Amino acid sequence: MTTLLPGAVDEDATLLVARTRLLDRNQFTQWELPPDPAAVATIRTAVGKQLRDWGLDDLTFASELIVSELVTNAIRYVGGPIQVRLIRDRTLICEVSDTGHTTPNLRHAANDDEGGRGLFIIAQMTHHWGTRYTPTGKTIWTEQDLPPADGP
């Protein structure tokens, strides 16, 4: 801290330390999708298969719904290439990346609205969610708790 803030300091300072680590190749998977509505069914099936392969059957329904909503939004409002990534670590993380730079709005749809509930539903089904901006667009990510491991 002395090196970072030489001399007398009138302001508070915070030092943030982060540690990163590499994931094993079997802890994540990703897909590139065209901006085609038919890709939604394809990715939903692929996500379900991957979760079954990881033994996370309990998360399949919610994850398929999350991916469907986020990919549909990317196709409808952005277009361009879309990337979906699943990461199995301490939690299950789902990321959908596109070339858009606007964050979707979480809102409560009125009773007579035809749409607008997707992100609200996703927020209810996940532990955390958010947006991360990149030089080429954005990534909407969700995080779900993993089911408890069987056994002692």
Sequence and secondary structure as in RCSB ss.txt:
>XXXX:A:sequence
MTTLLPGAVDEDATLLVARTRLLDRNQFTQWELPPDPAAVATIRTAVGKQLRDWGLDDLTFASELIVSELVTNAI
RYVGGPIQVRLIRDRTLICEVSDTGHTTPNLRHAANDDEGGRGLFIIAQMTHHWGTRYTPTGKTIWTEQDLPPAD
GP
>XXXX:A:secstr
 TTTS S   S             GGGEEEEEE S THHHHHHHHHHHHHHHHTT GGGHHHHHHHHHHHHHHHH
HHT S EEEEEEESSEEEEEEEES           TT SS  HHHHHHHHSSEEEEEEETTEEEEEEEEE    S
  
